Amino acid sequence: MASLEAETDGRGTGYAVTTAAFAFLVLRLFAVSDYNWHTAFAVLHTLDLKDSIGLVLGTVMADSLASVVFLTLLVPVAVLRLVMEWRVAGKSRERALAEGQQPERPDLAGALLLLIAVVAVIAYIATFHSWWLLWLMFGVGGLIFGIVFSVQAGGGLKRVALWTTRHLVALVGGAMLLGAATISTPWAPMERIELRDGRKLQGYVMQAEPGFLKVLTEHERKLLILTDQDVRSREEITGH
């Protein structure tokens, strides 16, 4: 019976992840296309579904507001998750030793998440010299930890905070879907393209294959197909 319930839960989780991934893809298509059906359909044919991880990370890294919000929350949440895991692991270890059993090995997922978060913050600050991000991150972290550890046990705010940490995955998923629907910046870097007829345009190269480029224009959000003969030069526009 227990194995059947575990199998059912596993299938439910798999369906939820698959549905969320599909919703994320659809929302991103329409968001970067200004919710134009024809443009979204054209952009769809530039996607390789095997690059779904790059699409998610590109969504966060390409937009300045999304990057700041993500990094500001990532480190404090990772630290909080690690602290909670250590507290639970400590109690489990004490219980196991008291019962004469072998303690479980510590889960390193929290430490790995924190390491990734710290590396991402260092890279962002080093690239854009945004030292103010540290102060913002410390402020948000202090607020989060203040709610969790300073409120009296059983208090309403603490219960909300603990519920949030337990449902962190669902909340992060919801935030990602909200971002997917509202962030209009595509997951590719912007480029300045000079054509051989003298025209210049700015847009996002959604696909580059031998012989042609597919470019999503910056303002009109139309997908243009340019041949190699049309293009004189390409320059990536860096910075947020």
C-alpha positions as CSV (number, residue, x, y, z in Angstrom):
1,M,0.0,0.0,0.0
2,A,2.8,2.4,0.9
3,S,4.6,1.6,-2.3
4,L,1.5,2.3,-4.3
5,E,1.0,5.7,-2.6
6,A,4.7,6.5,-3.3
7,E,4.3,5.6,-6.9
8,T,1.1,7.7,-7.2
9,D,2.9,10.7,-5.6
10,G,5.8,10.2,-8.0
11,R,3.5,10.2,-11.0
12,G,1.7,13.3,-9.6
13,T,5.0,15.1,-9.2
14,G,6.1,14.2,-12.7
15,Y,2.8,15.4,-14.2
16,A,3.1,18.7,-12.3
17,V,6.7,19.3,-13.5
18,T,5.8,18.4,-17.1
19,T,2.7,20.7,-17.0
20,A,4.8,23.6,-15.4
21,A,7.5,23.2,-18.0
22,F,5.0,23.3,-20.9
23,A,3.3,26.3,-19.3
24,F,6.6,28.1,-19.0
25,L,7.5,27.5,-22.6
26,V,4.1,28.7,-23.9
27,L,4.2,31.8,-21.7
28,R,7.7,32.7,-22.8
29,L,6.7,32.3,-26.4
30,F,3.9,34.8,-26.1
31,A,5.7,37.2,-23.8
32,V,8.7,37.7,-26.1
33,S,6.3,38.0,-29.1
34,D,4.2,40.7,-27.5
35,Y,1.4,38.1,-27.3
36,N,1.1,38.0,-31.1
37,W,0.0,34.6,-32.3
38,H,1.9,34.7,-35.6
39,T,5.1,35.9,-34.1
40,A,4.9,33.3,-31.3
41,F,4.3,30.6,-33.9
42,A,7.4,31.7,-35.9
43,V,9.6,31.9,-32.7
44,L,8.5,28.4,-31.8
45,H,10.2,27.0,-34.8
46,T,13.5,28.5,-33.6
47,L,13.5,26.4,-30.4
48,D,15.2,23.2,-29.7
49,L,13.4,21.6,-26.8
50,K,16.6,20.0,-25.7
51,D,17.9,23.4,-24.7
52,S,15.1,24.0,-22.1
53,I,17.6,24.6,-19.3
54,G,19.3,27.3,-21.4
55,L,15.9,28.9,-22.0
56,V,15.1,29.1,-18.3
57,L,18.5,30.5,-17.4
58,G,18.4,32.8,-20.3
59,T,15.1,34.2,-19.1
60,V,16.7,35.1,-15.8
61,M,20.1,36.3,-17.1
62,A,18.8,38.4,-20.0
63,D,16.5,40.7,-18.0
64,S,18.0,43.1,-15.4
65,L,15.0,43.2,-13.1
66,A,14.6,39.4,-13.2
67,S,18.3,38.9,-12.4
68,V,18.3,41.3,-9.4
69,V,15.1,39.8,-8.0
70,F,16.3,36.2,-8.5
71,L,19.8,36.8,-7.0
72,T,18.4,38.9,-4.1
73,L,16.2,36.1,-3.0
74,L,18.4,33.1,-4.0
75,V,21.2,33.5,-1.4
76,P,19.0,34.2,1.7
77,V,16.6,31.4,0.7
78,A,19.5,29.0,0.2
79,V,21.0,29.9,3.6
80,L,17.6,29.5,5.3
81,R,17.1,26.2,3.6
82,L,20.5,25.0,4.7
83,V,20.0,26.1,8.3
84,M,16.6,24.3,8.4
85,E,18.2,21.2,7.0
86,W,21.0,21.3,9.6
87,R,18.5,21.7,12.5
88,V,16.3,18.8,11.3
89,A,19.4,16.6,10.6
90,G,20.8,17.4,14.1
91,K,17.5,16.3,15.7
92,S,17.4,13.2,13.6
93,R,21.0,12.3,14.5
94,E,20.3,12.8,18.2
95,R,17.2,10.6,18.0
96,A,19.1,7.9,16.0
97,L,22.0,7.8,18.5
98,A,19.6,7.6,21.4
99,E,17.9,4.6,19.8
100,G,21.2,3.0,19.0
101,Q,20.8,3.3,15.2
102,Q,23.1,4.6,12.5
103,P,22.5,8.3,11.7
104,E,21.6,9.1,8.2
105,R,24.1,10.8,5.9
106,P,23.7,14.5,5.6
107,D,22.0,15.8,2.5
108,L,24.4,18.1,0.5
109,A,21.7,19.6,-1.7
110,G,21.3,22.7,0.4
111,A,25.0,23.3,0.5
112,L,25.2,22.9,-3.3
113,L,22.4,25.3,-3.8
114,L,24.1,27.9,-1.6
115,L,27.4,27.4,-3.5
116,I,25.7,28.0,-6.8
117,A,23.9,31.1,-5.4
118,V,27.1,32.6,-4.1
119,V,29.0,32.0,-7.4
120,A,26.1,33.6,-9.4
121,V,26.1,36.7,-7.1
122,I,29.9,37.1,-7.4
123,A,29.7,36.8,-11.2
124,Y,26.9,39.4,-11.4
125,I,28.7,41.9,-9.1
126,A,32.0,41.4,-10.9
127,T,30.4,42.0,-14.3
128,F,28.2,45.0,-13.6
129,H,29.9,46.4,-10.5
130,S,26.6,46.4,-8.7
131,W,27.9,46.4,-5.2
132,W,24.5,47.7,-4.0
133,L,23.2,44.2,-4.6
134,L,25.0,43.0,-1.5
135,W,23.2,45.5,0.7
136,L,19.9,44.6,-0.9
137,M,20.5,40.9,-0.4
138,F,21.6,41.4,3.2
139,G,18.5,43.5,3.9
140,V,16.1,40.9,2.4
141,G,18.0,38.1,4.2
142,G,17.7,40.0,7.5
143,L,14.0,40.4,7.0
144,I,13.5,36.7,6.2
145,F,15.5,35.5,9.1
146,G,13.9,38.0,11.4
147,I,10.5,36.7,10.6
148,V,11.5,33.1,11.0
149,F,13.6,33.2,14.1
150,S,12.6,36.4,16.0
151,V,8.8,35.8,16.2
152,Q,7.6,33.8,19.1
153,A,7.1,30.1,18.5
154,G,3.6,29.5,17.2
155,G,3.2,33.1,16.0
156,G,1.3,33.8,12.8
157,L,4.3,35.3,11.0
158,K,6.5,32.4,11.9
159,R,4.0,29.9,10.7
160,V,3.7,31.7,7.4
161,A,7.5,31.7,7.1
162,L,7.9,28.1,7.9
163,W,5.0,27.2,5.5
164,T,6.9,29.2,2.8
165,T,10.1,27.2,3.3
166,R,8.2,23.9,3.2
167,H,6.5,24.9,-0.1
168,L,9.5,26.6,-1.5
169,V,9.6,24.6,-4.7
170,A,5.9,25.4,-5.5
171,L,6.4,29.1,-4.8
172,V,9.6,29.3,-6.9
173,G,7.7,27.5,-9.7
174,G,4.8,30.0,-9.5
175,A,7.3,32.9,-9.5
176,M,9.0,31.5,-12.6
177,L,5.6,31.2,-14.4
178,L,4.8,34.8,-13.5
179,G,8.2,35.9,-14.8
180,A,7.7,33.9,-18.0
181,A,4.4,35.7,-18.7
182,T,5.7,39.2,-17.9
183,I,9.4,39.3,-19.0
184,S,9.5,40.4,-22.6
185,T,13.2,40.2,-23.0
186,P,14.1,37.0,-25.0
187,W,16.6,34.4,-23.8
188,A,19.2,35.4,-26.5
189,P,21.5,38.4,-26.3
190,M,20.6,41.6,-28.3
191,E,22.7,42.4,-31.3
192,R,23.3,45.4,-33.6
193,I,23.2,44.1,-37.2
194,E,24.4,46.2,-40.1
195,L,23.0,45.1,-43.5
196,R,24.8,45.5,-46.8
197,D,22.2,47.9,-48.1
198,G,23.2,50.3,-45.3
199,R,20.3,49.7,-43.0
200,K,20.9,48.9,-39.3
201,L,18.6,47.0,-37.0
202,Q,18.7,45.8,-33.4
203,G,17.2,42.5,-32.4
204,Y,17.7,39.1,-30.9
205,V,19.2,36.3,-33.0
206,M,16.9,33.5,-32.2
207,Q,18.5,31.0,-34.6
208,A,21.8,31.1,-36.5
209,E,22.2,28.4,-39.1
210,P,24.6,28.2,-42.1
211,G,23.3,30.5,-44.7
212,F,20.7,32.5,-42.7
213,L,19.7,34.2,-39.4
214,K,16.3,34.4,-37.7
215,V,16.2,37.8,-35.9
216,L,13.4,39.0,-33.6
217,T,13.4,42.8,-33.8
218,E,13.7,44.8,-30.6
219,H,10.6,47.0,-30.8
220,E,8.3,45.7,-33.5
221,R,8.8,42.1,-32.4
222,K,8.7,40.6,-35.9
223,L,10.8,37.6,-36.9
224,L,13.0,38.4,-39.8
225,I,14.9,35.8,-41.9
226,L,18.2,37.3,-43.1
227,T,20.6,35.5,-45.4
228,D,24.4,35.6,-44.9
229,Q,24.6,37.8,-48.0
230,D,22.3,40.4,-46.4
231,V,24.4,40.8,-43.3
232,R,27.6,42.9,-43.3
233,S,28.4,42.9,-39.6
234,R,27.0,41.8,-36.2
235,E,27.8,43.3,-32.8
236,E,26.5,42.0,-29.5
237,I,25.1,44.7,-27.2
238,T,26.3,43.8,-23.7
239,G,25.0,45.1,-20.4
240,H,21.6,45.3,-18.8
